[in-house]
């Protein structure tokens, strides 16, 4: 049996001004009656949008009350990713995405498209709607730097995200796309530093630009290391799309390459 899994993103400042009582009556001048100047917007570093994954850290409505419905997955915070003019949202029930533009402190997100699946976890189905309501349309960027992204909606909701650098940022490059088949069972792979180690059994799979497999798959080999973002389930064989990065100046006895999960292409239950 095969199943295809496709995976494919501070409180408002109020300035009150009052004049001390003055016993001398003076006539108002144009300068006196002019409205107070608007505080300058926080510095926006647009390059940070695509350099990080953005994990939802806090969300409050206009009254300052926490929006609990956005945090039903405590161990999997809602995450935004910005790339090539599009924003994607994950760790919701359905993955969502749409186009965006950033002009000054105005972030405008177009209509969000999403997958169409049902989720049994309590509150997760509602999570999609709650996020979509707040993410679409014109938002104000209150803060954007290497650690924090803060967005305010037109209705006064404030969403604060914390930064988690992308693999491209951490490894200093785009990486190489590769496909790897992971067998259903692991096997012992003794290592001088790890007596009782077990390893994933992997082999490379090659496709052409039309998605057609090329050549024959070789024998499985021990995989010493870790695939970021991938959790192996014994009894399930997967074909993974990965990004492979070169590690600059790795420590002695450490791998010189890093693998990061991009997508599970095929998943097969093996009896």
N, C-alpha and C positions, 0 to 999 in steps of 0.2 A: 504494500500500500504506500503510495507516495502522496505527499501533500506539499504544495508549493506555498512558501511563506514569503510574501513581499513586504518589505519595510519601506518599503520604498522602494516657532520656534519657543523721596522725603516729603513728607507732608507739605501741602501748599503753604508758601510763605505769605503771611499777611503783614502788611506794613500799616501801622496806625500812627498818624501824626497829630499832635495836639500842640497848640500854642499856649504859653503861660498867660495868665490874665494880665491885661494891660489897662491901666487906668486912663491912659491917654487915647482918646478916640481918634483913629486915623482912617483915612479913606483907602479902600482896597485898590491895589494896583493890579494890572493884568498879570504880573508875576505872582502876586498873592493868590489870585483866583485860579491859576492854572493847575491842572491835576498833577499829583505827585508822579515823578518819573517811575516807569516800570523797572524793577530790578533786572539786571542783565541775566540772560540764560546761562546755565552752567556750561562749562567747556565741553564740547562734544567731540570725541575722537572716533570718527566713523569707522576707522580701520579696525577697531576693537570688536565690531559686530561679528565679522566673519572669523575672527581669531579665537573665538571662544564658543563653547556650549553655554547656554544661559539657563540655570536651574532656578525655578521659582522658590524664593526664600520667604517672602511675605506678601500678603495681599489684603488690603483694607478698603472698605467703602468710604463714601464721602464723610460719614460720621466717625470714622476711625475704627469701625468694627471689622474684625478679621473675617474674610470670606472663606469659611470652613470648607465649602464645597469644592474648592480648588486644591484641597490637600487630602483627598480621600486615599491617596496612595502615599503614605508617609515615607516608605522606603524607596519610592520612585517619583521624585518630584517632576512636575511638568517642566519640559525642557524645550527651549527655542534654539533653532539653528538658522543662521543667515548665510546664504551662499548664492552667488550669481543672480542677485536681484529677487530671490525668493526666500521666504521664511517658512520653516517647517516646525510643527509642534509634535512632540512625542511624549510617551508615558501618559497618554490619554487613552480612552477606549480605542478610538481610531486615530491613525496618523493623519494630520491635517497639514495643508500647505497652500501658499498663495504668493502672489507678487507683492513687493513692497518698494517704497521710495523713501529716501531720507533727505529732507531739505531743511537745513538749520536744525532746529529742535523738533521739527514736525516729522513724525514717522507715520506714513499712510500705508495701511495694509488692505489689499484688495479682497475680493470674495475668496473664502477658504474652501478648497476642495478636500474631500476626505474619503478614506475607505469606508465600507459599509458593513460593519460586523456588529454583532451584539456582544455585550460583556456582562458576565454574571456577577462580577464583584459589586458589592453594594456601593452605590453612588457614582460608579465609574461612567455609566451611560450619561448621567447628568453632567459629568465633568466636561464632556465635549461641548455641550451647549453653553455652559458657564464661561469657558475659555473663549469660545468663538464670539460670544457677545462682547467681550472686552478687548479682543485682539483685532477684530475687523474695524476698518474705518481710520479716522485720524486720531493719533495719539501724540502726547507731548513727552519728549524725552527730558526727564528731570536730571538724569545723571547717566553718563556713559564713559567708563574708563576701563582699565585692565582688571578691575575686580567687581564692578557693580553696574547693572543696568536698571534704571528706574523709569517706569512708564506710567503716565496718568491718562485716564480716559476722559472723554467729554463730560461724563456724569460725575467725575470726581473720584473714581476708584484709583488706587495707586498700587501698582504691582512692582515688586522689587526682586531682581534676579541676581544670583551670584555667579561669577565667572568660573568656568572650568576649561582650561586651554585645550584646544583641539589637538589631535595627534600631529597635524601639519605644523602647528605652532610649537609643540614640544620637541619635535624631531627636526624642525627647520627645513621642511620641504614638502612637496606634494605627495611623495611616495609612489610606489609602483603597484598597479592593480594586478592581482593574481587570483586564481581559483584553486581551491584545495578541497579534496574529499577527505573527510574524517570518518574512519570506520566506526562501527557500532561499539566495539570492545576495545578497551585499553590493554596493554601488555606490560609485563615487568621489563624494566630497562635499567639494570644496575649501573650506577655511576659512582666514581670514586668518592664524591661528596654526598651521595644519597644512596644508601645501600638498598632500601626497599622502594625505590622509585618505580612508578608506573608511567607509561607514556601514551599519549594519543598516537594512533596509527594513521598516517596521512600519506597522500600522494597527490601530485599536481594534476590538474585538469586544464586542458587548453581549448579555447573557443576562438572562432574567427569573429570578424566584426559584425557578422549577421547572427551570432549566437549559436552557431553550429559547432559541435565538438570536433576537434581535430586530433587525429592520431589515436593511439591506444594508451590506456592508463597503465602506468608502471606498477611495480610492487609497492606495498605499504612500507613505510619507514618510520622509525621512532621519531617523535617530535619532542625535542628537548626544549622546553620553554613554555610560553604562555601566549594565548591569543586573547588580546584585550577585548572585552565585551562578549566573549563566548563562554558559555557554560555547557560542558558536555553532559549529555544524558545517556547513560549506558543503555544499549539496545537500540539506539537511534543513529543511523548513518546520515551524514549531512554533506552537502556540497556548499562550500562557503565562498563568498567573494570577499577578498581581503585587501587591505592596503599594507604593503611591505615597505618598511623604512630602514634606512641604514643608520646605525647608531654610531655617532662620532666618539672616538676614544673610549670604547667600552672597557669596564674593569677586567682584570685578568680572569679567565675562566667564565666570563659572561658572554652571552650571544652578541653578535655584531649586527643582528637584524631584529626588528620588532614587527609583529603582526597585529593588525587591528581589524576587528570584524566590521565589514561594511554592510553585508547582507547575507541572509541564509537563502540560497537559491533553491535547493531541493532538500527535503527532509523525508527519510524513509525509515519506517519501523521495521526492525529486523527481529524475527522470532528466534 
